[in-house]
Each structure stands twice: as C-alpha cells, then as structure tokens.
Amino acid sequence: MSSARSVAALDPGRSVVEQLRERVAAMEHRSAGEPVPTLPGLSDIVPLHAGSTYAVDSASLALALAAGASRAGEWVGFAGCTDFGAEAAAELGIELSRTVLVPDPGEHWLEVTAALVDVLRVVVLRPPASVSERTAGILDSRLRTRSAVLVVHGDWPRVAARVSVEESSWSGPGTGGGDLQERRARVVVRRGARPPQRADLTWPGVHRLAREVHEIQQPVDGRAG
C-alpha cells in the first residue's frame, strides 16, 4: 500500500512521473462505458462500467467493489477513508502494492480525488460533507474522460447504482472466546426507478448464496462496515 507521496517506493527503478504518464496514456485509449472487472459474487448485480459512479453505505461494500479491478491488475485508490483496513482489503484480493491511499485529503478532497481519477482505474471516496450537483458534475466529467470508476461511501447526487446492506449477521463460536468466521448480508441494489435487486452474500471472499440458504440469525447493524 502506498500513500500519494510514496508511490515511487513501489518501483524505485523508474520515474514516478513516467509511470503516471503511462497510466494516463493507457486510460485515454479506453472507452467510457466499457466493463470494469468485478468480483464474481457481484458481477451480475453490480456490474461496473467505466465513466460511472456507484454509491455504497459501508466500508465492506466499498472494498468489494474495488477488489475485482485490483485482482485483474488495475491500480485502485482510496480517498478520505480514514478507517481503511489493509488486512480486510488484502483478504478480498486487493493488491496493496497497487493501491494509493490518501486517508485525509482535508479541504482539498475534490482536487485529490480528481487527480486519482486521472491515473487509477477505480477510486473509492468518502466525502467529508454533502456534495452539490455542480461538484459531482466535475468528477462525472473527469470519470468519462479517463474511463475510471468512482465508488462513493456515502451520498452522491447522481449514480449508476446505490448499493446498501439490508440485513447482516455473523457466525462464530456460540459461547466463550474465539474468532468470527463468516458474515452473511442481504444486499439491495437500486438503479433509478427500476425495482430494487437483492442478493445474499457471504464474507470473506464475497460469494453469492442461494436465497433459501440465507438465514439472518443474529441481526446486527446492517449499515456497519
């Protein structure tokens, strides 16, 4: 994992500027709307497309939407995600050596996010405050130009889809100490006026479950990461 100031450490034998220029050139030859790799468990309910924005309500969903591209060899980034979990990211298949993390961009979050969109395939953003239509439009235009994907943890004016957790449960030791072993969650995807689409997923790995197999036995806060 790298911060915006230490990307060079990933490849000390080459110029950072050279690497970023190559990245920009490659993205300029991509078309907005082309499919972006997604985890198998999410591919049929939240297919990602270049130039689009997706909103999620939990850190776990944000990581899951970025993981497919990272597994496929793409660079991904996280801005404003002060609670970024490196272990959870790696467990999903996110390659930390191709991950740029800017945990606290402060008041310059828009400029930082735009810069990341210029050179990365998928950018996860947790905005510090409510976002106006005009501000969202600036990034929307940038996404289409660079054929990148923006995943917003929080509210956003215009998105291709909003993904949220309706129900969630953990399984593990019945009594005493021990580690939690599995999380199951019912996820709902909303796209404009279309009927919501639901799917049951299990972590780690984000795999699909047959609806009849999914049982919520010990509900917890469904909006928690």
Buried (B, 14 or more C-beta within 10 A) or exposed (E): BBEBEEBBEBEEEEEBEEBBEEBEEEBEEBEBEEEBBBBEBBBEBBBBBBBBBBBBBBBBBBBBBBBBBBBEEBBBBBBBBEEBBEEBBBBBBBBBEBBBBBBEBEEEBBEBBBBBBBBBBBBBBBBBEEBEEEBBEBBBEBBBBBBBBBBBBBEBBEBBBBBBBBBBBBEEEEEEEEEEEEBBBBBBBBBEEEEEBBBBBBBEBBEBBEEEEBEBEEEBEBEEB
